[in-house]
């Protein structure tokens, strides 16, 4: 079994920036359906690569939705 430090991860510094940009520990825990304690560990050790991929896809879809809603609002 891999330990926390053996798993491919983003750096702790990058992870803190990403988590803050996504709305903080609580927001990221809801998006990923994990505990706040898990996200706090990501701040300390880095976000695992698999979770980064998940977040990228999830937020890409959210950005597309926000762009579509903004475009609709401009047309009205």
Secondary structure, DSSP 4 states (H G I P E B T S, - for coil): ---TTTS-B--HHHHHHHHHHTT-HHHHHHHHT--HHHHHHHHHH--BHHHHHHHHHHHHHHHHHHHHHHHHHHH-
